[in-house]
Amino acid sequence: MINLSNQRLKQLSIEYGVSHHETLLLLSNILKQEYSKLFFTKSYQLSDENYEKFILNLSRRSKCEPIAKIVGEKEFYGVKFKTTQDTLDPRPETETLIELVREYYPNTLQQLKILDLGAGTGCIGITLLKLYVNASCCFVDISPNALDVAKKNAQIHKVDTQSQFIVSNWFQNVNGDFDVIVSNPPYVETEYPLDKSTLYDPAIALFAGADGMDAYRAILPSVSKYLRPDGLLFIEIGFCQQIDKITSDLRLLCTKKDLSQINRACVLKRLQ
């Protein structure tokens, strides 16, 4: 066993260029203890194996690898989701989509049929299933590995019996119509200089052509075929992106800002 003093822990933070907060987060994951309980602890007991793993994780973080990729989970809408190298880490900004759905569908007992398009971890669809207890959701992703992560998250959050999973390039293998379609597609310009940390996410979940609009051009013209007459599309957008300029038979109802006051999510409806 190794006795790791709080002073030594602070020294390690400095040596690896990792903040003390993040060092404690990595340690809490190794020890399987709540971060808040470790904050005031004067020393920590680690097995030799756990200490080696802790040092390795500090090294990974020093190279800008996100905490979520190291510990294998990320919080979204107040709960944790499993994430891997095959999935985009959930972002707080995407919670704007959840808030929009809640505004348009205040009745949480409604039997909504939901499609999570480009599901990744499944955090959007799973969160909606936890909020709308009588709903069902079809999770779609082009990556089988990402879809496996969504399946595991659905099981963890006990919504797997309300869930269906389809490997598909957007709508290619999707059948039926839906009350709600939600999507956080890739929307970063190919040449946009992202920070090193973001580049640990899969490129397919980040980049969408020279102007960042390729995914919207693939999705929007087909959406009305899969929306019920009163159904709605809730889709995330990037900075200054105007998806209403893309030719489709959809009408933009509203745009919602995130906590940084950036337009982050849109609601669209079929033209009648």
C-alpha positions as CSV (number, residue, x, y, z in Angstrom):
1,M,0.0,0.0,0.0
2,I,1.1,3.6,-0.7
3,N,0.2,6.4,1.6
4,L,-0.3,9.5,-0.5
5,S,-0.3,12.7,1.5
6,N,-2.3,15.7,0.5
7,Q,1.0,17.6,0.2
8,R,2.4,15.0,-2.2
9,L,-0.8,15.1,-4.1
10,K,-0.4,18.8,-4.7
11,Q,3.2,18.3,-5.7
12,L,2.0,15.7,-8.3
13,S,-0.5,18.3,-9.6
14,I,2.3,20.7,-10.2
15,E,4.7,18.2,-11.7
16,Y,2.1,17.0,-14.3
17,G,0.6,20.5,-14.9
18,V,-2.8,19.3,-13.8
19,S,-5.1,21.4,-11.6
20,H,-5.6,20.2,-8.1
21,H,-9.3,19.9,-8.8
22,E,-8.8,17.6,-11.7
23,T,-6.2,15.6,-9.8
24,L,-8.7,15.0,-7.1
25,L,-11.3,14.0,-9.7
26,L,-8.9,11.4,-11.1
27,L,-8.1,10.2,-7.6
28,S,-11.8,9.9,-6.7
29,N,-12.3,7.7,-9.8
30,I,-9.5,5.4,-8.8
31,L,-10.6,5.1,-5.2
32,K,-14.3,4.9,-6.1
33,Q,-15.1,7.6,-3.6
34,E,-17.0,10.9,-3.9
35,Y,-15.0,13.9,-4.8
36,S,-16.4,15.9,-1.9
37,K,-15.2,13.3,0.6
38,L,-11.7,13.5,-0.6
39,F,-11.4,17.3,-0.6
40,F,-10.7,17.5,3.1
41,T,-8.8,14.3,3.5
42,K,-5.1,14.6,4.7
43,S,-3.8,11.3,3.2
44,Y,-5.0,8.6,0.8
45,Q,-4.3,4.8,0.8
46,L,-3.7,3.3,-2.6
47,S,-2.6,-0.1,-3.7
48,D,0.5,-0.3,-5.8
49,E,-1.6,-1.1,-8.8
50,N,-4.0,1.8,-8.2
51,Y,-1.1,4.2,-7.7
52,E,0.4,3.2,-11.0
53,K,-3.0,3.7,-12.7
54,F,-3.4,7.1,-11.0
55,I,0.0,8.3,-12.2
56,L,-0.8,7.0,-15.7
57,N,-4.1,9.0,-15.7
58,L,-2.2,12.1,-14.6
59,S,0.1,11.6,-17.5
60,R,-2.8,11.3,-19.9
61,R,-4.4,14.4,-18.6
62,S,-1.2,16.3,-18.9
63,K,-1.4,15.6,-22.6
64,C,-4.8,17.3,-22.7
65,E,-6.9,14.1,-22.8
66,P,-10.3,15.0,-21.4
67,I,-11.2,13.8,-17.9
68,A,-14.3,12.1,-19.3
69,K,-12.2,10.0,-21.7
70,I,-9.8,9.0,-18.9
71,V,-12.5,8.0,-16.3
72,G,-15.0,6.8,-19.0
73,E,-18.0,8.9,-17.9
74,K,-19.4,12.4,-18.2
75,E,-22.3,14.1,-16.5
76,F,-25.3,15.3,-18.5
77,Y,-28.4,16.8,-17.1
78,G,-27.4,15.8,-13.6
79,V,-26.6,12.1,-14.2
80,K,-23.6,10.3,-15.4
81,F,-23.2,8.6,-18.8
82,K,-20.6,6.1,-20.0
83,T,-18.4,7.6,-22.8
84,T,-15.5,6.1,-24.8
85,Q,-13.2,7.0,-27.6
86,D,-16.0,6.2,-30.0
87,T,-18.5,8.8,-28.7
88,L,-18.7,12.5,-28.4
89,D,-18.5,13.5,-24.7
90,P,-21.8,15.1,-23.6
91,R,-21.7,18.9,-23.4
92,P,-23.6,21.2,-21.0
93,E,-24.7,23.2,-24.1
94,T,-26.6,20.2,-25.4
95,E,-28.9,20.4,-22.4
96,T,-30.5,23.3,-24.2
97,L,-32.2,20.7,-26.4
98,I,-33.7,19.0,-23.4
99,E,-35.0,22.3,-22.1
100,L,-36.6,23.0,-25.5
101,V,-38.4,19.7,-25.6
102,R,-39.7,20.3,-22.1
103,E,-41.1,23.7,-23.1
104,Y,-43.0,22.2,-26.1
105,Y,-44.1,19.1,-24.3
106,P,-44.9,20.0,-20.7
107,N,-46.9,16.9,-20.1
108,T,-44.3,14.3,-18.9
109,L,-46.9,11.5,-19.1
110,Q,-47.3,11.9,-22.8
111,Q,-46.6,8.8,-24.9
112,L,-44.1,10.4,-27.1
113,K,-42.3,8.4,-29.9
114,I,-38.8,9.8,-30.1
115,L,-35.9,9.5,-32.6
116,D,-32.4,10.3,-31.3
117,L,-30.5,10.8,-34.6
118,G,-26.8,10.5,-34.3
119,A,-27.2,9.3,-30.8
120,G,-23.6,8.8,-29.6
121,T,-23.7,8.1,-25.9
122,G,-27.5,8.2,-26.1
123,C,-27.5,11.0,-23.5
124,I,-30.2,13.1,-25.2
125,G,-32.7,10.3,-25.8
126,I,-32.1,8.6,-22.5
127,T,-32.6,11.8,-20.6
128,L,-35.9,12.3,-22.4
129,L,-37.0,8.7,-21.5
130,K,-36.2,9.4,-17.9
131,L,-38.3,12.6,-18.1
132,Y,-41.2,11.2,-20.2
133,V,-41.9,7.8,-18.5
134,N,-44.4,6.6,-21.1
135,A,-42.2,7.5,-24.1
136,S,-40.2,5.2,-26.4
137,C,-37.0,6.1,-28.3
138,C,-35.2,4.8,-31.4
139,F,-31.5,5.5,-31.1
140,V,-29.7,5.8,-34.5
141,D,-25.9,6.1,-35.1
142,I,-23.6,5.3,-38.0
143,S,-21.1,3.9,-35.6
144,P,-21.8,0.4,-34.2
145,N,-19.3,1.0,-31.4
146,A,-21.1,4.3,-30.4
147,L,-24.4,2.5,-30.5
148,D,-23.1,-0.2,-28.1
149,V,-22.3,2.6,-25.6
150,A,-25.8,4.0,-26.0
151,K,-27.2,0.5,-25.3
152,K,-25.1,0.2,-22.1
153,N,-26.2,3.7,-21.0
154,A,-29.8,2.7,-21.6
155,Q,-29.4,-0.4,-19.4
156,I,-27.6,1.6,-16.7
157,H,-30.5,4.1,-16.6
158,K,-33.1,1.4,-16.8
159,V,-34.8,2.6,-20.0
160,D,-33.6,-0.2,-22.3
161,T,-37.1,-1.7,-22.5
162,Q,-38.3,1.6,-24.0
163,S,-35.4,1.7,-26.5
164,Q,-34.6,0.5,-30.0
165,F,-31.1,0.7,-31.6
166,I,-30.4,1.0,-35.3
167,V,-27.1,1.3,-37.1
168,S,-27.8,3.8,-39.9
169,N,-26.3,6.7,-41.8
170,W,-28.9,9.3,-40.7
171,F,-32.3,8.1,-41.9
172,Q,-31.0,5.4,-44.2
173,N,-32.3,2.4,-42.2
174,V,-35.0,4.2,-40.2
175,N,-38.7,3.3,-40.6
176,G,-41.9,4.9,-39.2
177,D,-42.7,8.3,-38.0
178,F,-42.1,10.2,-34.7
179,D,-43.5,12.9,-32.5
180,V,-40.0,14.2,-31.6
181,I,-36.8,14.0,-33.5
182,V,-33.7,15.2,-31.6
183,S,-30.2,15.5,-32.9
184,N,-26.8,16.9,-32.1
185,P,-25.1,16.4,-35.4
186,P,-21.5,17.4,-36.3
187,Y,-21.3,21.0,-37.2
188,V,-17.6,22.1,-37.0
189,E,-15.9,23.4,-40.1
190,T,-13.2,21.0,-41.3
191,E,-10.4,23.5,-41.0
192,Y,-11.5,25.0,-37.7
193,P,-8.7,25.0,-35.1
194,L,-10.1,23.0,-32.2
195,D,-8.2,22.7,-29.0
196,K,-6.3,19.5,-28.3
197,S,-8.8,18.3,-25.7
198,T,-11.7,18.4,-28.2
199,L,-9.7,16.4,-30.7
200,Y,-9.9,13.3,-28.5
201,D,-13.6,13.1,-29.6
202,P,-14.2,11.1,-32.8
203,A,-13.8,13.3,-35.9
204,I,-17.0,11.9,-37.4
205,A,-18.9,13.4,-34.5
206,L,-17.2,16.8,-34.8
207,F,-16.6,17.8,-38.4
208,A,-19.1,18.5,-41.2
209,G,-17.4,19.9,-44.3
210,A,-15.8,23.2,-45.2
211,D,-18.7,25.2,-43.8
212,G,-19.8,22.8,-41.0
213,M,-23.2,22.4,-42.7
214,D,-22.9,19.0,-44.4
215,A,-24.9,17.1,-41.7
216,Y,-27.7,19.6,-41.9
217,R,-27.9,19.3,-45.6
218,A,-28.1,15.5,-45.2
219,I,-30.7,15.6,-42.5
220,L,-33.2,18.5,-43.0
221,P,-34.6,17.6,-46.5
222,S,-35.6,14.2,-45.2
223,V,-37.0,15.0,-41.8
224,S,-40.6,15.6,-42.8
225,K,-41.0,12.0,-44.0
226,Y,-40.3,10.8,-40.5
227,L,-42.3,13.4,-38.5
228,R,-45.9,12.9,-37.5
229,P,-48.2,15.8,-38.6
230,D,-47.7,17.7,-35.4
231,G,-44.2,16.4,-34.8
232,L,-41.2,18.5,-34.1
233,L,-37.5,18.5,-34.9
234,F,-35.1,19.7,-32.1
235,I,-31.6,20.1,-33.4
236,E,-28.4,21.6,-32.1
237,I,-26.6,24.3,-34.1
238,G,-23.1,25.9,-34.0
239,F,-22.2,29.5,-33.7
240,C,-23.9,31.7,-36.3
241,Q,-25.2,28.7,-38.3
242,Q,-28.5,29.5,-40.1
243,I,-30.1,26.1,-40.9
244,D,-33.3,27.8,-42.0
245,K,-31.4,28.8,-45.1
246,I,-31.2,25.1,-46.2
247,T,-33.9,24.2,-48.6
248,S,-36.4,21.9,-47.0
249,D,-40.2,21.6,-46.2
250,L,-39.7,22.7,-42.6
251,R,-40.5,25.9,-40.8
252,L,-38.3,27.3,-38.1
253,L,-40.4,27.9,-34.9
254,C,-37.7,29.2,-32.5
255,T,-34.1,29.3,-31.6
256,K,-32.9,29.0,-28.0
257,K,-29.7,30.3,-26.5
258,D,-27.4,28.3,-24.2
259,L,-26.0,29.6,-20.9
260,S,-23.3,31.5,-22.8
261,Q,-26.0,33.4,-24.7
262,I,-25.1,31.6,-28.0
263,N,-27.9,30.3,-30.2
264,R,-27.6,26.6,-29.6
265,A,-30.8,24.8,-30.4
266,C,-33.7,25.1,-32.9
267,V,-37.2,23.8,-33.2
268,L,-38.6,23.1,-36.7
269,K,-42.0,21.8,-37.9
270,R,-43.4,20.4,-41.1
271,L,-45.0,22.8,-43.4
272,Q,-48.7,22.0,-43.6
